Amino acid sequence: MKLGVYQSAPTDGDTAGTFATIARVLADAAGQGAQMLLLPELMLPGYNHPALHAILAQSQGGPWIAQLQSIAAAAGCGITLGWAERAGTAVYNAVTAIGPDGKLLGHYRKIQLFGAMERASFTPSDDGYVTFDLHGRRFGLLICYDVEFAAHAAALRDRGARVILVPTANPAGYEHVQRVLVPARAYEARAIIAYANFSGDDAGLHFGGGSLVAGPDAGVMASAPADGPALLVVDLAAADAIDGALLSTQDADYRPQHATPPRQEN
């Protein structure tokens, strides 16, 4: 199957404009054969807009998800994107995956909140990991900072995920994440990792772009520049042809060390 990854300009709380962008880009991705489109973190209502998170956050059964389901079904291409979710008194930094038929595939809430703004706006999740199957592949979901922790990618690997979708809002100055950490996580997990970032200025915060798809050999299957919107469409089958000798054997080779009392010196 083919996966689309869209690097978006910041959405700035313009939900009507965001839905128009999603519909346009989804049609383009579908026209290139994509069956799923990944978009950045907190596309709805916008990342660096904490005043809007609590005000505009919606429930899983709200109009945002219903509209996304309708758009996906009309295009025949799935959508995975980040958004602000309200559940009772809590607001979560969440991602939802919707299938090409408009049905819900998976919903995940961010575990690792990053920085003062996120910690003030959102509740960290204790709900655990999420996987789903699409076109014969098992997918997992993480959000931005989550993927920087090797244990989270490993947990999805252990649940059978071979493609990990990561909406992100990674600022300029943190390009080591795209350059080093995402390919390393892909290698360790023997998985494809797709990472969709923003590019441009968002209420004083500048995003570094660099969206990419990393393969299980740590190679970059596709990448976007630092500046400007970009749509990547990648055939995931390309990773199936990677020489197995180039893939990690860490899972089988790992030798855990157990803590021992310190030796007493005479």
Order of alpha helices (4+ residues) and beta strands (2+ residues): beta-alpha-beta-alpha-alpha-beta-beta-beta-alpha-beta-beta-alpha-beta-alpha-beta-beta-beta-beta-beta-beta-alpha
